[in-house]
């Protein structure tokens, strides 16, 4: 793995803070221009998606169809300007639909099938012969589109399959779910640091690669535990903002 692309010549604590707290969400030039944690590019999508959901929830109190229509149109309207952002909002829209209609349909076969197809889509590479039949039609957009579809298929597959849902409700999986976002936030720095610290011992053998991978996973899980309080505060703050917004107007709920 080449680490040069992750090396920052003159890192600063202020630059890292401004990038994580503001720049990654808004994209405005408030930091020194260095991407201290590349995975944070999704934070802007999370922010805009949350605002879309807030908007849809407010409209939902007035009219369900109006809420769904505005959400969908606003999502599709982004596609000509930013395909990634537009597709991301469509993913939020699919989740919103599941919640609005309170879907409780269960079908283990369909659920597992959706998960399998979702995992297949998630492995897309435009130059892979395994996906040639797809890239022939979607061409350069194959990777982007199939990655978004994979997320929708896997989430819906888990929700539809009572067997998979039951397995994921086990205490260990629930705990990993609580750590999932903190792990996502820190996994890249942990992987890079692990590779850096083991550079004099690691080699190209399978055992060595598995050992470094296992160490990266272990330290990601351990260190993520210290990020959980920040994640919990963010969730509580988000709920408080939602409650404030929904109280701004006393809308009558209709079907």
C-alpha positions as CSV (number, residue, x, y, z in Angstrom):
1,X,0.0,0.0,0.0
2,X,1.4,3.4,-1.0
3,X,1.2,5.9,1.9
4,X,2.4,9.0,0.1
5,X,-1.1,10.1,-0.9
6,X,-1.9,10.2,2.9
7,X,1.1,12.1,4.0
8,X,0.5,15.8,5.0
9,X,3.5,17.9,4.7
10,X,2.7,20.5,7.4
11,X,-0.2,19.3,9.4
12,X,-1.7,21.5,12.1
13,X,-4.1,20.8,14.9
14,X,-6.3,23.8,14.0
15,X,-6.4,22.6,10.3
16,X,-7.4,19.1,11.4
17,X,-10.1,20.5,13.7
18,X,-11.5,22.9,11.1
19,X,-11.5,20.2,8.4
20,X,-13.3,17.7,10.7
21,X,-15.8,20.2,12.3
22,X,-16.6,22.5,9.3
23,X,-14.8,21.8,6.1
24,X,-15.9,18.2,5.7
25,X,-19.5,19.2,6.1
26,X,-19.7,22.4,4.1
27,X,-16.7,22.2,1.9
28,X,-15.8,25.8,2.6
29,X,-12.1,26.8,2.7
30,X,-11.7,27.2,6.4
31,X,-8.8,24.7,6.8
32,X,-5.3,24.4,5.2
33,X,-6.6,22.5,2.2
34,X,-5.3,19.1,3.4
35,X,-7.8,16.2,3.7
36,X,-6.8,14.9,7.2
37,X,-9.3,12.0,7.0
38,X,-10.4,11.2,3.4
39,X,-13.5,9.2,4.5
40,X,-15.1,12.4,5.8
41,X,-16.1,13.4,2.3
42,X,-19.4,11.6,3.1
43,X,-20.2,14.1,5.9
44,X,-21.6,16.7,3.5
45,X,-23.9,14.0,2.1
46,X,-25.0,13.1,5.6
47,X,-25.7,16.8,6.4
48,X,-27.7,17.5,3.3
49,X,-29.6,14.2,3.6
50,X,-30.6,15.0,7.2
51,X,-31.9,18.4,6.0
52,X,-33.9,16.7,3.3
53,X,-35.4,14.3,5.9
54,X,-36.2,17.2,8.2
55,X,-38.0,19.0,5.4
56,X,-39.9,15.9,4.4
57,X,-40.9,15.2,8.1
58,X,-42.4,18.8,8.4
59,X,-44.3,18.3,5.1
60,X,-45.4,14.9,6.3
61,X,-47.5,16.5,9.0
62,X,-49.5,18.3,6.4
63,X,-49.7,15.7,3.6
64,X,-48.0,12.4,3.0
65,X,-48.1,12.5,-0.8
66,X,-46.8,16.1,-0.8
67,X,-43.9,15.1,1.4
68,X,-42.9,12.1,-0.8
69,X,-43.3,14.1,-4.0
70,X,-41.2,17.1,-2.8
71,X,-38.5,14.8,-1.4
72,X,-38.2,12.8,-4.7
73,X,-38.2,15.9,-6.9
74,X,-35.6,17.6,-4.7
75,X,-33.4,14.5,-4.9
76,X,-33.7,14.1,-8.7
77,X,-33.1,17.8,-9.2
78,X,-29.5,17.4,-7.9
79,X,-28.6,14.7,-10.5
80,X,-27.7,17.2,-13.3
81,X,-25.4,19.1,-11.0
82,X,-23.9,16.4,-8.8
83,X,-24.6,12.7,-9.6
84,X,-23.1,11.4,-6.4
85,X,-25.2,13.8,-4.2
86,X,-28.4,13.1,-6.2
87,X,-28.0,9.4,-5.9
88,X,-27.3,9.8,-2.2
89,X,-30.5,11.7,-1.7
90,X,-32.4,8.9,-3.5
91,X,-31.0,6.5,-1.0
92,X,-32.3,8.7,1.8
93,X,-35.6,8.8,0.0
94,X,-35.8,5.0,-0.1
95,X,-35.2,4.9,3.7
96,X,-37.9,7.6,4.2
97,X,-40.4,5.5,2.2
98,X,-39.8,2.5,4.4
99,X,-40.4,4.6,7.5
100,X,-43.5,6.5,6.1
101,X,-45.4,3.4,5.1
102,X,-44.2,1.4,8.1
103,X,-43.4,-1.5,5.9
104,X,-43.5,-4.8,7.9
105,X,-43.5,-7.3,5.0
106,X,-41.3,-10.3,5.7
107,X,-39.9,-12.8,3.2
108,X,-36.7,-14.6,4.1
109,X,-36.0,-15.8,0.5
110,X,-36.5,-12.3,-1.0
111,X,-34.5,-10.7,1.8
112,X,-31.5,-13.0,1.5
113,X,-31.7,-12.7,-2.3
114,X,-31.6,-8.9,-2.0
115,X,-28.6,-9.1,0.3
116,X,-26.7,-11.4,-2.0
117,X,-27.4,-9.2,-5.0
118,X,-26.4,-6.2,-2.9
119,X,-23.1,-7.7,-2.0
120,X,-22.5,-8.6,-5.7
121,X,-23.2,-5.0,-6.6
122,X,-20.9,-3.7,-3.9
123,X,-18.0,-5.5,-5.5
124,X,-18.3,-3.7,-8.8
125,X,-15.2,-2.8,-10.7
126,X,-15.5,-1.3,-14.2
127,X,-12.7,-3.4,-15.6
128,X,-13.8,-6.7,-14.1
129,X,-15.2,-9.4,-16.4
130,X,-17.7,-10.5,-13.8
131,X,-19.5,-7.2,-14.3
132,X,-19.0,-6.9,-18.1
133,X,-22.7,-7.4,-18.7
134,X,-23.5,-4.4,-16.5
135,X,-20.7,-2.0,-17.7
136,X,-21.8,-2.6,-21.2
137,X,-25.0,-0.6,-20.4
138,X,-24.0,1.7,-17.6
139,X,-20.5,2.2,-18.9
140,X,-18.4,4.7,-16.7
141,X,-21.4,5.1,-14.3
142,X,-21.4,1.4,-13.4
143,X,-19.3,1.7,-10.2
144,X,-21.2,4.7,-8.8
145,X,-24.7,3.4,-9.6
146,X,-24.2,-0.1,-8.4
147,X,-22.6,1.0,-5.1
148,X,-25.7,3.0,-4.3
149,X,-28.0,0.2,-5.3
150,X,-26.0,-2.2,-3.2
151,X,-26.7,-0.1,-0.1
152,X,-30.4,0.0,-0.8
153,X,-30.6,-3.7,-1.5
154,X,-28.7,-4.8,1.6
155,X,-30.7,-2.5,3.9
156,X,-34.0,-3.6,2.5
157,X,-32.9,-7.3,2.5
158,X,-32.0,-7.1,6.2
159,X,-35.3,-5.4,7.0
160,X,-37.4,-7.9,5.0
161,X,-35.6,-11.1,6.2
162,X,-36.8,-12.0,9.7
163,X,-33.9,-14.5,10.0
164,X,-31.2,-12.0,9.2
165,X,-32.9,-9.4,11.4
166,X,-33.0,-11.8,14.3
167,X,-29.3,-12.7,13.9
168,X,-28.3,-9.0,13.8
169,X,-30.3,-8.3,17.0
170,X,-27.8,-10.4,19.0
171,X,-26.0,-8.5,21.7
172,X,-22.6,-8.7,19.9
173,X,-23.9,-7.4,16.6
174,X,-25.9,-4.6,18.4
175,X,-22.6,-3.6,20.0
176,X,-20.8,-3.6,16.7
177,X,-23.6,-1.5,15.3
178,X,-23.1,1.0,18.0
179,X,-19.4,1.1,17.1
180,X,-20.0,1.1,13.3
181,X,-19.9,4.9,12.7
182,X,-17.0,5.5,15.1
183,X,-15.1,2.7,13.3
184,X,-15.9,4.3,10.0
185,X,-14.5,7.6,11.2
186,X,-11.2,6.3,12.5
187,X,-10.5,3.2,10.4
188,X,-8.4,4.9,7.8
189,X,-6.0,6.6,10.2
190,X,-5.8,3.3,12.2
191,X,-5.0,1.3,9.1
192,X,-2.3,3.8,7.9
193,X,-0.8,3.9,11.4
194,X,-0.8,0.1,11.8
195,X,1.0,-0.3,8.4
196,X,3.5,2.4,9.3
197,X,4.3,0.9,12.7
198,X,4.7,-2.6,11.3
199,X,6.6,-1.6,8.2
200,X,9.9,-3.1,9.4
201,X,8.3,-6.5,10.3
202,X,5.7,-7.0,7.6
203,X,6.4,-8.7,4.3
204,X,4.4,-10.1,1.4
205,X,3.6,-13.4,3.0
206,X,-0.1,-14.3,3.7
207,X,0.6,-14.7,7.4
208,X,2.1,-11.2,7.6
209,X,-0.8,-9.6,5.7
210,X,-3.4,-11.4,7.8
211,X,-1.6,-10.3,11.0
212,X,-1.5,-6.7,10.0
213,X,-5.2,-6.8,8.9
214,X,-6.2,-8.4,12.2
215,X,-4.2,-5.8,14.1
216,X,-6.0,-3.0,12.2
217,X,-9.4,-4.5,12.9
218,X,-8.6,-5.0,16.6
219,X,-7.3,-1.5,17.2
220,X,-10.1,0.0,15.1
221,X,-12.7,-1.6,17.4
222,X,-10.8,-0.7,20.6
223,X,-10.2,2.9,19.7
224,X,-13.7,3.4,18.3
225,X,-15.0,2.9,21.8
226,X,-13.5,6.3,22.8
227,X,-15.4,8.0,19.9
228,X,-18.8,6.6,21.0
229,X,-19.5,9.5,23.5
230,X,-19.1,12.0,20.6
231,X,-21.4,9.9,18.4
232,X,-24.0,9.7,21.2
233,X,-23.9,13.5,21.7
234,X,-24.3,14.1,17.9
235,X,-27.4,11.8,17.9
236,X,-28.9,13.5,20.9
237,X,-28.2,16.9,19.4
238,X,-29.7,15.9,16.1
239,X,-32.9,14.7,17.8
240,X,-33.1,18.0,19.7
241,X,-32.8,19.9,16.4
242,X,-35.5,17.8,14.8
243,X,-37.9,18.3,17.7
244,X,-37.3,22.1,17.5
245,X,-37.9,22.1,13.8
246,X,-41.1,20.1,14.0
247,X,-42.5,22.3,16.7
248,X,-42.1,25.4,14.5
249,X,-45.3,24.8,12.8
250,X,-48.4,23.1,14.2
251,X,-49.4,21.2,11.1
252,X,-52.4,19.0,11.0
253,X,-51.4,15.4,10.0
254,X,-53.3,13.9,7.1
255,X,-53.2,10.6,5.4
